Amino acid sequence: MVSLRETAKCGEIKRTLNMGCGSCSSSGIPKGCRNNGSCGVDGCEKHTVFDWLSDMEQAGAAIPFDFVEVRFKNGRKEYYKNVNNIRVYMGDVVAVEGSPGHDIGAVSLSGELVRLQMNKRRLRPESPDVRKLFRKANQRDVDIWRKAQEREHGSMVRGREIIKELNLNMKLSDVEFQGDNAKATFYYIADERVDFRELIKVLAGEFKIRVEMRQIGTRQEAGKIGGIGSCGRELCCSTWLTDFRSVNTAAARYQQLSLNPTKLAGQCGKLKCCLNYELDTYLDALKNFPDTNKNLETKAGKAYFQKMDIFKELLWYALPDQGNEWLAVKLEDVKRIMAMNEKGEKPESLSDFNALKPSEESVAYENVVGQDELTRFDSQNKGRRKGRRKPSGPRKPQAKKQGGSGEKPAEKNKPTENRNRNRNRNRNNRRKSNNNNDKPTS
């Protein structure tokens, strides 16, 4: 039996070397995650792959496909031939053939799915350009590989300074060192052709290494750098998108989008790749729509197409003879009118087919609970306050006026009488004090 200490140590080594299932189990099935040999779907690295054929057994006479897919920095993937029939699993760190020397990468896919990926990229297994897989990486290979990775950022910063000193019209975006620390690939973008022969000499003398310059596009640069798109999520090219398909403005026209460059362009300055995601759905829906270049003939005049709502199946037509008014017509009504025009018939007016025409049945609004009154709560509160201020004692009757009709005068409450009596007393006291002050003194 394996102790817990040995199991934890094995898991620590696996995380350090980024090894696969074969590092902790001889049968290929991992002991810790129990993912049946598909532990490359953890999502902690870029462009992870799910091997959905890992649980299926091949036929007895079938020969397993002897090519593996190896992943390098920034999602770069290459295909190598397993000439020594080494048993590798997803996530194993392997040493492969470089140009020159050897490189270090992680196995991202193996088995029959590699054949499909090679067919997708139009790579033939019998091609002489296919390189070989040497062996699984040992501790010495991994140590050299780690030291090479630590040099990448500093080399990129120094490379940009050298480019600025040489006044070259180019931008250095990334640097990738080979696994044996004998070669470095400098990725750059440029709008025009650049003579970097002097630059290669300076870089080779500065870093004492073999230098290779590789030009990339703005889309590849966005995939290497990464960022947040206008949708609020990470860029597709930096997370899961492996190939870049051509995007043109026709995709925006089919989806009835405004041709605004600031809205259609991504962070790379090109058209967004997501314009192709729903294009097939729009194209399938547009098959039911008639030709929009045809005008609708009515007795009131011609109606010209303006715009459409594909999923609501509404088409807007303008009537120049009626003040250039836009009317929304349903798809089935448009087909009916076009069928009538082909027979030489014309409807009376297009207004009869207005889909957004308000209904004639108007429902009368009745205020049942008084919700239209904004002061309904204030009036209730005022009524309650007045009721609370009313005195609880009996009212005192007033004397009758002379020559009156004999009716009882209105009664006054006691607080009001006391208030008037006090007011009169104060007024009289003020008058007496004023008179005393006006008398001359002897």
C-alpha positions as CSV (number, residue, x, y, z in Angstrom):
1,M,0.0,0.0,0.0
2,V,1.1,3.6,-0.6
3,S,1.2,5.9,2.4
4,L,-0.4,9.3,2.5
5,R,3.0,10.9,2.7
6,E,4.2,9.2,-0.5
7,T,0.9,10.1,-2.3
8,A,1.3,13.8,-1.3
9,K,4.9,13.8,-2.5
10,C,3.9,12.3,-5.8
11,G,1.2,14.9,-6.3
12,E,3.7,17.7,-5.5
13,I,6.2,16.4,-8.0
14,K,3.4,16.2,-10.6
15,R,2.4,19.8,-10.0
16,T,6.0,21.0,-10.2
17,L,6.8,19.2,-13.4
18,N,3.3,19.5,-14.9
19,M,3.3,15.8,-15.6
20,G,0.3,13.7,-16.6
21,C,-1.4,10.5,-15.5
22,G,1.6,8.3,-16.2
23,S,3.6,9.9,-13.4
24,C,1.4,8.6,-10.6
25,S,-0.1,5.5,-12.0
26,S,1.3,2.7,-14.2
27,S,-2.1,1.9,-15.6
28,G,-2.8,5.3,-16.9
29,I,-5.7,6.1,-14.6
30,P,-4.8,8.8,-12.1
31,K,-5.3,8.0,-8.4
32,G,-6.1,11.5,-7.2
33,C,-8.5,13.3,-9.6
34,R,-10.2,10.1,-10.9
35,N,-10.7,11.6,-14.3
36,N,-9.9,8.4,-16.2
37,G,-6.9,9.7,-18.0
38,S,-8.4,13.1,-19.1
39,C,-6.8,15.3,-16.5
40,G,-5.9,17.9,-19.2
41,V,-9.3,19.5,-18.8
42,D,-8.6,21.2,-15.5
43,G,-8.8,24.6,-17.2
44,C,-5.7,26.0,-15.5
45,E,-3.8,26.3,-18.8
46,K,-4.6,27.8,-22.1
47,H,-6.2,25.8,-24.9
48,T,-6.8,22.7,-22.8
49,V,-8.4,19.7,-24.7
50,F,-10.9,17.1,-23.6
51,D,-10.0,13.6,-24.9
52,W,-13.4,12.1,-25.3
53,L,-11.9,8.9,-26.8
54,S,-9.7,8.2,-23.8
55,D,-12.2,5.7,-22.3
56,M,-12.8,3.8,-25.5
57,E,-10.8,0.7,-26.3
58,Q,-9.4,0.1,-29.8
59,A,-10.1,-3.0,-31.8
60,G,-7.6,-5.9,-31.4
61,A,-6.1,-5.5,-34.9
62,A,-6.1,-1.7,-34.8
63,I,-2.7,0.1,-34.6
64,P,-2.7,3.2,-32.4
65,F,-1.9,6.4,-34.1
66,D,1.8,7.2,-33.4
67,F,1.6,11.0,-33.4
68,V,1.2,13.3,-30.4
69,E,0.2,16.9,-30.0
70,V,2.6,19.0,-27.9
71,R,1.7,22.4,-26.5
72,F,4.2,25.2,-26.0
73,K,4.1,28.8,-24.8
74,N,1.0,30.9,-25.6
75,G,-0.9,27.9,-26.9
76,R,1.4,27.1,-29.8
77,K,0.9,23.5,-30.8
78,E,3.0,21.2,-32.9
79,Y,2.7,17.5,-33.9
80,Y,5.5,15.0,-33.5
81,K,6.0,11.3,-34.4
82,N,6.4,8.9,-31.5
83,V,9.1,6.8,-33.2
84,N,10.1,5.0,-30.0
85,N,6.5,4.1,-29.0
86,I,6.8,5.8,-25.7
87,R,3.7,5.5,-23.5
88,V,2.7,9.2,-22.9
89,Y,-0.4,10.7,-21.4
90,M,-2.0,14.1,-21.5
91,G,0.1,16.6,-19.5
92,D,3.4,14.7,-19.7
93,V,6.4,16.9,-20.2
94,V,8.4,15.6,-23.1
95,A,11.6,16.4,-25.1
96,V,11.0,16.8,-28.8
97,E,13.1,17.6,-31.8
98,G,14.0,21.3,-32.3
99,S,15.8,23.3,-35.0
100,P,18.5,22.8,-33.9
101,G,18.7,21.0,-30.6
102,H,15.6,19.9,-28.6
103,D,12.6,21.6,-27.2
104,I,10.5,21.0,-24.1
105,G,6.7,21.0,-24.1
106,A,3.6,19.3,-22.6
107,V,1.5,16.6,-24.3
108,S,-2.0,18.1,-25.0
109,L,-3.5,15.3,-27.1
110,S,-2.8,11.7,-28.2
111,G,-4.5,8.9,-30.0
112,E,-7.0,9.2,-32.9
113,L,-8.0,12.8,-32.2
114,V,-4.5,13.8,-33.3
115,R,-5.2,12.4,-36.7
116,L,-8.3,14.6,-37.0
117,Q,-6.4,17.7,-35.9
118,M,-3.6,17.0,-38.4
119,N,-6.2,16.6,-41.2
120,K,-7.7,19.9,-40.1
121,R,-4.3,21.6,-40.5
122,R,-3.6,19.7,-43.7
123,L,-0.5,17.9,-42.3
124,R,0.4,14.6,-43.8
125,P,1.9,11.9,-41.4
126,E,4.3,10.7,-44.2
127,S,5.7,14.2,-44.8
128,P,9.5,14.5,-44.2
129,D,9.0,17.8,-42.3
130,V,7.4,16.0,-39.4
131,R,9.7,16.0,-36.4
132,K,10.3,13.3,-33.7
133,L,9.5,12.8,-30.1
134,F,12.7,11.9,-28.2
135,R,11.7,10.9,-24.7
136,K,10.0,12.0,-21.5
137,A,11.7,15.0,-19.9
138,N,13.9,14.3,-16.9
139,Q,14.7,16.6,-14.0
140,R,17.8,18.1,-15.8
141,D,15.7,18.9,-18.9
142,V,13.1,20.6,-16.7
143,D,15.7,22.7,-14.8
144,I,17.2,24.0,-18.0
145,W,13.7,24.7,-19.4
146,R,12.8,26.7,-16.3
147,K,16.0,28.8,-16.5
148,A,15.2,29.6,-20.2
149,Q,11.7,30.7,-19.3
150,E,13.1,33.1,-16.7
151,R,15.1,34.9,-19.4
152,E,12.2,35.7,-21.6
153,H,10.8,38.8,-20.0
154,G,14.2,40.5,-19.5
155,S,15.1,39.7,-23.1
156,M,11.9,41.2,-24.4
157,V,12.5,44.4,-22.5
158,R,16.1,44.7,-23.7
159,G,15.1,43.8,-27.2
160,R,12.7,46.7,-27.3
161,E,15.4,49.1,-26.2
162,I,17.7,47.8,-28.9
163,I,15.0,48.3,-31.6
164,K,14.5,51.8,-30.4
165,E,18.2,52.5,-30.6
166,L,18.3,51.2,-34.2
167,N,15.2,53.3,-35.2
168,L,13.4,50.3,-36.7
169,N,9.7,50.6,-37.5
170,M,8.6,47.4,-35.8
171,K,7.1,46.3,-32.4
172,L,8.4,43.4,-30.4
173,S,5.5,41.6,-28.8
174,D,6.9,38.4,-27.2
175,V,10.0,36.3,-26.8
176,E,10.1,32.5,-26.6
177,F,13.2,30.5,-25.6
178,Q,13.7,26.9,-26.7
179,G,13.7,24.2,-24.1
180,D,17.5,23.7,-24.3
181,N,18.2,27.4,-23.9
182,A,20.1,27.5,-27.2
183,K,17.7,29.4,-29.3
184,A,15.2,32.3,-28.9
185,T,12.3,33.3,-31.2
186,F,11.4,37.0,-31.3
187,Y,7.8,37.7,-32.4
188,Y,7.2,41.2,-33.9
189,I,4.6,43.1,-35.9
190,A,5.3,45.6,-38.6
191,D,3.3,47.5,-41.1
192,E,6.0,47.3,-43.8
193,R,9.0,45.3,-44.6
194,V,11.9,45.7,-42.1
195,D,15.6,45.0,-42.6
196,F,16.6,43.5,-39.3
197,R,19.9,41.9,-40.3
198,E,21.7,44.4,-38.0
199,L,19.2,43.7,-35.3
200,I,19.9,39.9,-35.3
201,K,23.6,40.5,-34.9
202,V,23.1,42.8,-32.0
203,L,20.6,40.4,-30.3
204,A,22.9,37.4,-30.8
205,G,25.9,39.3,-29.4
206,E,23.8,40.6,-26.5
207,F,22.2,37.3,-25.3
208,K,24.8,34.9,-26.7
209,I,22.1,32.8,-28.3
210,R,20.8,31.8,-31.7
211,V,18.1,34.3,-32.8
212,E,15.1,33.8,-35.0
213,M,12.7,36.6,-36.0
214,R,9.1,35.7,-36.8
215,Q,6.5,38.2,-37.9
216,I,2.9,37.8,-36.7
217,G,-0.3,39.7,-37.3
218,T,-2.3,41.9,-35.0
219,R,-4.7,39.1,-34.2
220,Q,-1.9,36.8,-33.1
221,E,-0.5,39.6,-30.9
222,A,-3.9,40.1,-29.2
223,G,-4.0,36.3,-28.5
224,K,-0.5,36.4,-26.9
225,I,-1.1,39.5,-24.8
226,G,-4.8,38.9,-23.9
227,G,-7.3,41.3,-22.6
228,I,-11.0,42.0,-22.0
229,G,-13.4,42.4,-24.9
230,S,-16.4,44.6,-25.2
231,C,-18.6,41.7,-24.0
232,G,-16.9,41.8,-20.6
233,R,-15.2,38.4,-21.0
234,E,-11.6,37.5,-21.9
235,L,-10.6,37.6,-25.5
236,C,-11.5,34.4,-27.5
237,C,-8.1,34.4,-29.2
238,S,-6.3,34.2,-25.8
239,T,-8.6,31.6,-24.2
240,W,-9.9,29.0,-26.6
241,L,-9.7,30.1,-30.2
242,T,-7.0,28.2,-32.1
243,D,-7.5,29.3,-35.7
244,F,-8.3,32.6,-37.2
245,R,-10.9,32.6,-39.9
246,S,-11.4,35.5,-42.3
247,V,-14.1,38.0,-41.3
248,N,-15.6,40.5,-43.7
249,T,-18.3,43.2,-43.6
250,A,-20.7,40.8,-45.3
251,A,-21.2,39.0,-42.0
252,A,-22.3,42.3,-40.4
253,R,-24.7,43.0,-43.3
254,Y,-26.4,39.6,-43.1
255,Q,-27.0,40.2,-39.3
256,Q,-28.4,43.7,-40.0
257,L,-25.7,45.5,-38.1
258,S,-24.6,49.0,-38.6
259,L,-21.3,49.3,-40.4
260,N,-19.6,51.3,-37.7
261,P,-15.9,50.5,-37.5
262,T,-15.6,51.4,-33.9
263,K,-18.2,48.9,-32.9
264,L,-17.3,46.1,-35.3
265,A,-13.5,46.2,-34.6
266,G,-11.9,44.4,-31.7
267,Q,-8.8,45.2,-29.7
268,C,-6.6,44.1,-32.5
269,G,-8.1,46.7,-34.8
270,K,-9.6,44.0,-37.1
271,L,-13.2,42.9,-37.4
272,K,-14.3,40.9,-34.4
273,C,-14.1,37.1,-34.7
274,C,-17.5,36.7,-33.0
275,L,-19.2,38.1,-36.1
276,N,-18.9,34.6,-37.5
277,Y,-20.4,32.8,-34.5
278,E,-24.1,33.4,-35.3
279,L,-23.7,33.9,-39.1
280,D,-24.9,30.4,-40.0
281,T,-28.1,30.9,-38.0
282,Y,-28.9,34.2,-39.8
283,L,-28.1,32.6,-43.1
284,D,-30.6,29.8,-42.4
285,A,-33.2,32.2,-41.4
286,L,-32.7,34.4,-44.4
287,K,-33.6,31.5,-46.7
288,N,-37.3,32.0,-46.0
289,F,-37.1,35.7,-46.9
290,P,-37.9,36.9,-50.5
291,D,-35.6,39.1,-52.6
292,T,-35.5,42.5,-51.0
293,N,-34.6,44.2,-54.3
294,K,-38.2,43.7,-55.4
295,N,-40.6,46.5,-54.8
296,L,-44.2,46.0,-53.6
297,E,-46.7,47.3,-56.1
298,T,-49.9,48.8,-54.7
299,K,-52.7,51.0,-56.1
300,A,-51.4,53.8,-53.9
301,G,-47.9,53.5,-55.4
302,K,-44.6,51.6,-55.0
303,A,-43.2,50.6,-51.6
304,Y,-39.4,50.3,-51.3
305,F,-37.6,48.0,-48.8
306,Q,-35.8,49.7,-45.9
307,K,-34.8,47.1,-43.2
308,M,-35.9,43.8,-41.6
309,D,-36.1,42.0,-38.3
310,I,-35.1,38.5,-39.2
311,F,-36.3,36.6,-36.1
312,K,-39.6,38.6,-35.7
313,E,-40.1,38.1,-39.5
314,L,-40.9,41.8,-40.1
315,L,-40.0,43.9,-43.1
316,W,-40.2,47.7,-43.2
317,Y,-41.2,49.4,-46.5
318,A,-41.2,53.1,-47.3
319,L,-44.0,54.8,-49.3
320,P,-42.6,57.9,-51.1
321,D,-46.1,58.8,-52.4
322,Q,-47.4,59.0,-48.9
323,G,-44.8,61.2,-47.2
324,N,-42.1,58.5,-47.1
325,E,-43.8,56.7,-44.3
326,W,-42.3,53.4,-43.0
327,L,-44.7,50.5,-42.5
328,A,-43.8,47.1,-40.9
329,V,-45.2,44.2,-42.9
330,K,-45.2,40.5,-41.8
331,L,-43.2,38.1,-43.9
332,E,-46.3,36.1,-45.0
333,D,-48.0,39.3,-46.1
334,V,-45.0,40.3,-48.1
335,K,-45.0,36.9,-49.9
336,R,-48.7,37.3,-50.5
337,I,-48.3,40.8,-52.1
338,M,-45.4,39.6,-54.3
339,A,-47.6,36.7,-55.5
340,M,-50.3,39.1,-56.3
341,N,-47.9,41.4,-58.2
342,E,-46.7,38.4,-60.3
343,K,-50.3,37.8,-61.4
344,G,-50.8,41.5,-62.2
345,E,-52.9,42.2,-59.2
346,K,-52.3,45.0,-56.7
347,P,-53.7,45.6,-53.2
348,E,-55.4,48.8,-52.3
349,S,-52.9,50.1,-49.9
350,L,-50.0,48.8,-47.8
351,S,-51.5,50.4,-44.7
352,D,-53.9,47.5,-44.6
353,F,-51.0,45.1,-43.9
354,N,-49.4,47.3,-41.2
355,A,-48.2,44.8,-38.5
356,L,-47.6,47.5,-35.9
357,K,-51.0,49.1,-36.3
358,P,-52.7,49.7,-32.9
359,S,-55.8,47.6,-32.3
360,E,-59.2,49.3,-32.6
361,E,-60.5,47.7,-29.4
362,S,-59.5,50.1,-26.7
363,V,-59.8,49.0,-23.2
364,A,-61.3,51.7,-20.9
365,Y,-59.2,52.4,-17.9
366,E,-60.9,52.5,-14.6
367,N,-59.3,53.7,-11.5
368,V,-60.5,51.2,-9.0
369,V,-58.2,51.9,-6.0
370,G,-57.3,55.5,-6.8
371,Q,-53.8,54.8,-7.9
372,D,-53.7,57.8,-10.2
373,E,-53.8,60.2,-7.3
374,L,-50.3,61.1,-6.1
375,T,-51.6,62.7,-2.9
376,R,-53.9,59.9,-1.8
377,F,-51.7,59.1,1.1
378,D,-51.3,62.7,2.1
379,S,-55.1,63.3,2.2
380,Q,-55.6,60.3,4.4
381,N,-53.0,61.6,6.9
382,K,-54.5,65.0,7.0
383,G,-57.9,63.6,7.8
384,R,-56.5,61.6,10.6
385,R,-54.6,64.6,12.1
386,K,-57.7,66.8,12.0
387,G,-59.7,64.1,13.8
388,R,-57.0,63.9,16.5
389,R,-57.0,67.7,17.2
390,K,-60.7,67.8,17.9
391,P,-61.4,68.3,21.6
392,S,-63.1,65.6,23.5
393,G,-65.1,67.8,25.9
394,P,-68.5,69.3,25.4
395,R,-69.0,72.4,23.3
396,K,-70.1,75.7,24.9
397,P,-73.1,77.3,23.1
398,Q,-72.8,81.0,22.0
399,A,-75.3,83.7,22.7
400,K,-77.9,84.6,20.1
401,K,-77.4,87.7,18.0
402,Q,-80.0,90.4,18.2
403,G,-82.4,90.4,15.3
404,G,-81.4,87.0,14.3
405,S,-83.5,84.2,12.9
406,G,-83.5,82.3,16.2
407,E,-81.0,79.8,15.2
408,K,-78.3,78.7,17.7
409,P,-74.9,80.3,17.0
410,A,-71.9,78.1,16.3
411,E,-70.2,76.8,19.4
412,K,-66.6,77.6,20.1
413,N,-64.2,75.3,21.9
414,K,-62.6,76.2,25.2
415,P,-59.0,76.5,23.8
416,T,-60.1,79.2,21.4
417,E,-61.9,81.2,24.1
418,N,-58.9,81.1,26.4
419,R,-56.5,82.1,23.6
420,N,-58.7,85.2,22.7
421,R,-59.1,86.2,26.4
422,N,-55.3,86.1,26.9
423,R,-54.7,88.1,23.7
424,N,-57.1,90.9,24.8
425,R,-55.6,91.0,28.3
426,N,-52.1,91.4,26.9
427,R,-53.3,94.1,24.6
428,N,-54.9,96.1,27.4
429,N,-51.7,95.8,29.6
430,R,-49.6,97.2,26.7
431,R,-51.9,100.2,26.3
432,K,-51.8,101.1,30.0
433,S,-48.0,100.9,30.1
434,N,-47.8,103.2,27.1
435,N,-50.2,105.8,28.7
436,N,-48.1,105.8,31.9
437,N,-45.0,106.4,29.9
438,D,-46.5,109.4,28.0
439,K,-47.3,111.3,31.4
440,P,-44.8,114.1,32.2
441,T,-42.7,113.7,35.3
442,S,-42.6,116.4,38.0
